[in-house]
């Protein structure tokens, strides 16, 4: 659910108001009026009669040392953001809609110059104190100044925030026309100003912070387990956006060393629900009596979400990755076709776009509208952007990538690398060597064949698995050569693209510009994208940006799969209706009267 992954769920959404621009509304939607009228009682994918009972047991990988999920330091406990409320709630069966949560109504100014929220007078923190506009102002200022750097980027275009009455707060933007900012502000977590007075918000903490959400932290053992209990007399239980959701008395998260151990724990009944991301596991690891007799249920649920880009990400801050020809050569050494056939039972589709599985993805040659966008930058872009269709390297799937490796050798030679005594060296005699780092051994099956092909090129590459805390520190500090990463995308990309690819973020530790993209053309396209006037322009700009990123050869693309693979024990039940744009465990699942 949106509460559980704030840095993933603050993804931008384009909006129009259902009435005039200055009319208070119960929700905001991209096209016309929202799906749900002001009188709606619950989301279609939630059951208003779901029983409130039982415990949901989940698994997490690694460790945690922090209960504040909104800062850069430390490893936040899994699900810790559900302790906190937000102003608005996204509907998972609409691509671009939000409805009031702490906010009773929302008003958007002319040309999206400002947004105002009327707070619900019944909204309270878990100590019984009311949520006020002062708390909203404090939350904005604290997150921007002391929170994760992501918030500084996301709130960059907010000029002022002010309390305008007892229950109202208003955000004014620096520029008109940034259509996603009202929804960005609607997803802001609300902090208690009184609670945080005298405390260092930027420091890690193992003291459970005061929240206002459906659950509060009941107990934990740092790094091993944490238990959340449904907050007694939770003020928001009967809101339409919450009805039939948050149905468990407790949610318990146990930590496991790695994904393999966690899978074994699921099969042994140690926890209840798993989202499976390994095609091999899905095909072969669930052949147990519990699955055969229906006690452990396997299910695939299709979704309509953009897949984004998963791949081997090269850190271009490292000298060996700064030449585009080198990056292109390394991509030729990855044999997806063999891996998909041998390791994944042919389950995957090769990713060819940073916006894969959506209308935002580029394909074929640029359209006339795309050319119009890209033409002013022609001299700064590779000719291929205009003249070729991007395709990641292919093989025949036999496991012998000889032709691709021959092409890679030629590209490396053009970039100044030569083979001496079986070792690739530059003009200074320095060997080409790098490390692939990850926090899970899950990808090792895919990495090892890649390493063998690199070795045939004379490149000394290794794979290292580190613990989750060390990995996060390495990623935040850009202290890595290559890693496996997913750049997730929403259906309406916007402000978050600055954090992904913006030059200003290339050297800001903690940003999501892991690649180190520093390109004025990319910067210009991002700004145009943020200020797109309508959906058609947004789609055109996304496709143009996609082409520029693809032909930069920053990532060796992996694959995508347009469905969730879930496994759960039969004491959990699921509504018949599944939302198209998300999988919300705590709001979609409840305990049956079966033990």
FENURMO-V607618 format. One record per helix or strand of 2 or more residues. SS is the DSSP state (~ for helix, > for strand). FROM is the first residue (numbers start at 1). LEN is the number of residues. If there is no record, write none. Layout:
# FENURMO-V607618
ss->SS from->FROM len->LEN
ss->SS from->FROM len->LEN
This chain:
# FENURMO-V607618
ss->~ from->2 len->3
ss->~ from->6 len->4
ss->> from->27 len->3
ss->> from->55 len->7
ss->~ from->80 len->4
ss->> from->88 len->3
ss->> from->97 len->4
ss->> from->103 len->6
ss->~ from->110 len->3
ss->> from->114 len->6
ss->~ from->133 len->14
ss->~ from->149 len->6
ss->> from->158 len->8
ss->> from->168 len->6
ss->~ from->181 len->6
ss->~ from->193 len->4
ss->> from->215 len->7
ss->> from->225 len->6
ss->> from->250 len->7
ss->~ from->259 len->9
ss->> from->273 len->4
ss->~ from->279 len->6
ss->~ from->289 len->4
ss->> from->296 len->7
ss->> from->308 len->7
ss->~ from->319 len->3
ss->~ from->324 len->9
ss->~ from->336 len->8
ss->> from->349 len->2
ss->~ from->368 len->13
ss->~ from->384 len->4
ss->~ from->402 len->13
ss->> from->418 len->3
ss->> from->423 len->3
ss->> from->433 len->6
ss->~ from->441 len->16
ss->> from->460 len->6
ss->~ from->468 len->9
ss->> from->482 len->6
ss->~ from->496 len->6
ss->~ from->503 len->3
ss->~ from->520 len->11
ss->~ from->535 len->16
ss->> from->555 len->3
ss->> from->559 len->2
ss->> from->563 len->7
ss->> from->572 len->3
ss->~ from->585 len->4
ss->> from->589 len->3
